[in-house]
């Protein structure tokens, strides 16, 4: 496997400050006192010209694109400036990097820069969940994987939105330098050294509109009675339809079966309670119409990509429900090895 000693980050006009800061934090700080090898770290821009961030400040990189010709890892973040003439200048450097066995990685919507250059053709890739459909539509040769934190396909790596770039960079450290080094970096950054997670947990619960007024009234009624036993026959009566007509029109209007819609609404309600309330998981399950906490966990994991407890911890910073012992777990010392495409589940 190719070593990881030198890292070059490419920025262009309109670059995102947060995504730019991720590789700076992971690779650009001297942590040799913690047993982390020092990286040769370079910030690059076409021509070395000053570039203005999306957040309104201007930065002057120390380098043009020269460091890409010897870097073991090239990182490209979101930037509307890396297209047109700038992309033409960048392409030969990326071609040479891949030819000699270096890794080229994009963060968030930086995947579009790689896709425009053809570097994702025939490969699996991901990007921020808000842009995944657009990436798939504009670049049909790319196999877009929407519900993962990152994807590594050969020498090309892509990450999902914003903080998922941290997961990708730590994975690259873990893969090349071992778990102990990745954990040391993560501990200094005060982040988990490895997340089993996907983007589904950060996507707002889907709301399926319905144009049929009588059916919409039935949906509104069902949403207000999620904690009760709901079957198609009872639901159809609320819509003044026969069960068969109700089921047929329901699918035609919403695109899903009544059972699927009900699960989505119940899981969505559970998400709100977990984010905002202090009820136990058992109580959340009861209030959302699940027969048990185990049933809630089963459907929550399938639709959201993580467990209710992990979801609450991610959104609430580990604050326990009232009455429960409060404890802050220590950083994990031996994280599991991440897969090339990280499946859903924090």
C-alpha positions, 0 to 999 in steps of 0.5 A: 500500500502507498505510504502516507507521508505528504499531503497536499490540499487544493483550494479554489475560489469560493472554497469552504472553510470548514472542509478546508480546516479538516485536513489542516487539523488531521495532517497539518499539525505537529503531533509527534509528541503523541506518537503521530508521524509528521506529515509534509503538508501543503496548501495549494491553489492554481497559480498560487493565487489568493482565493476567497472563501465562501465565508468571506475571507481571503487566503493566500496559499504558499504553493501553486500545484507543484506539491501535488506532483510528490504528494501521497494524498491529494485532498479537494474540498468544495469550491466553485473555482476549481472548474473551467481553466482551473480544472484544466490546469489541475487535471495533469497533476491529478492524472500524475498523482493517480498514475504513481499510486497516490490517493485523491480524495474529495470532501463533501461536494468536492466530488463534483470537481472529481466527477467533472474531470472523469475521475469518478467514472465507473467508480462508487462515490458519495457526497453530501446527501443534499447533492447526491441525486444531482451528482447521479443525474449530472454524471451517470457514469458515477455509481453514487452511494448516498447513505454512507459517510465515505467511499474508497474505490481504488485510489479515489476516495469521497466523503459525505457532507461536512464532518464526514470528511473527518471520518474519511481522513481518520480512516486514511490515517488508520489504514496507512499508519494503524489504529493507534495513530488514528486514535491519537489524532482523534483524541487530540481532536476530541472526536470518535476515532471511528464512527459506524455511521451513515447520512440517513441519520442527518436527513430530515424525516421524509414528508410525503405530500398528498393532493387527495383532500380526503386522503390527506385528512386520513393522514393527518388523523393517523399522524395524530394517533401514532400511539394507537393500533392502526390498521388499514381497515380503521384507517380506510374508515377515517377516509370514508373508503373501502380498504382496497380503494384506500390502499390503492389510492394511498400508494398512488398519492404517496408512493408508498404503502400505508405500512411504510408511511406509518413506519416513517411517521413513527420513526420520525416522531421517535427522532423528535422525542429522542432529540428534544425529550428525556423519556426512556427508549421504552417510553419513546417506543410506547408513545410512537406506537411501537409494541416494544423498545426492541421493535423501535430499535429494529425499525429505527436502525433500518430507516435511520441507520443507527440505534435510538440510543446512539442517535440521542447521544449524537444529538444530545452530546451524551446527556442521559435521560432524567434519573439515569446515571450521568457518565462520559465515556472515555475515548475508545482505544481500539476502534474497529477497522472501517469498511471501504464504504461505511454502512449506516449506524453510528 
